[in-house]
Amino acid sequence: MTEALHPSAPHDLPGFITAPGDTDVLMIVIGIVLIGSVLAVGNFYLHLHTLPERMAHKSQKLQFEIVAVLGLLALFTHNHLFWVIGLVLAMIDLPDFGTPLRRIAGSVEKIAGGSPDDEEVPGEGAAAAAAHGPDTAKADAAKSGVPSHA
């Protein structure tokens, strides 16, 4: 501060006051701190926002997808109820109903005489085989064990 001070200004000025035309170092430092803190808070917010999805990631696929959709709804609508529902759903361990039902269906198919592994392709039944010709229908019927009347 080489210029003369105003007569009414105090003679002991703090160090952060700069002279006209000099670089304000404190403003630059505070600007960098502000940008860094905004980025840090945004990163923390997004990390906290994806908490239900990360919790549900090790669960069933359907439960994970529902929690992910609830998280997206909460993010875009700013309705925090969706996030809370997603968090509660991610914490709950839903029972697996699909595996026992598939096993029951496979057992019932075995009892009925069908094979659970041999699924018919639509359009490849006896009517489609008969359309190819009687010889093809007889050969397909002989393979499947069903008598042919052609």
Secondary structure as the mmCIF struct_conf table of DSSP 4:
data_model
#
loop_
_struct_conf.conf_type_id
_struct_conf.id
_struct_conf.beg_label_comp_id
_struct_conf.beg_label_asym_id
_struct_conf.beg_label_seq_id
_struct_conf.end_label_comp_id
_struct_conf.end_label_asym_id
_struct_conf.end_label_seq_id
BEND BEND1 GLU A 3 GLU A 3
HELX_LH_PP_P HELX_LH_PP_P1 ALA A 4 HIS A 6
TURN_TY1_P TURN_TY1_P1 PRO A 7 SER A 8
BEND BEND2 ALA A 9 ALA A 9
BEND BEND3 HIS A 11 ASP A 12
TURN_TY1_P TURN_TY1_P2 GLY A 15 PHE A 16
HELX_LH_PP_P HELX_LH_PP_P2 ILE A 17 ALA A 19
TURN_TY1_P TURN_TY1_P3 PRO A 20 GLY A 21
BEND BEND4 ASP A 22 ASP A 22
HELX_RH_AL_P HELX_RH_AL_P1 VAL A 25 HIS A 49
TURN_TY1_P TURN_TY1_P4 THR A 50 THR A 50
HELX_RH_AL_P HELX_RH_AL_P2 LEU A 51 ALA A 56
TURN_TY1_P TURN_TY1_P5 HIS A 57 LYS A 58
BEND BEND5 SER A 59 SER A 59
HELX_RH_AL_P HELX_RH_AL_P3 LYS A 61 THR A 77
HELX_RH_AL_P HELX_RH_AL_P4 HIS A 80 MET A 91
BEND BEND6 ILE A 92 ILE A 92
HELX_RH_AL_P HELX_RH_AL_P5 GLY A 98 ALA A 112
TURN_TY1_P TURN_TY1_P6 GLY A 113 GLY A 113
TURN_TY1_P TURN_TY1_P7 PRO A 116 ASP A 117
HELX_LH_PP_P HELX_LH_PP_P3 GLU A 119 VAL A 121
TURN_TY1_P TURN_TY1_P8 PRO A 122 GLY A 123
BEND BEND7 GLY A 125 GLY A 125
HELX_RH_AL_P HELX_RH_AL_P6 ALA A 126 HIS A 132
HELX_RH_AL_P HELX_RH_AL_P7 PRO A 134 SER A 144
TURN_TY1_P TURN_TY1_P9 GLY A 145 GLY A 145
#
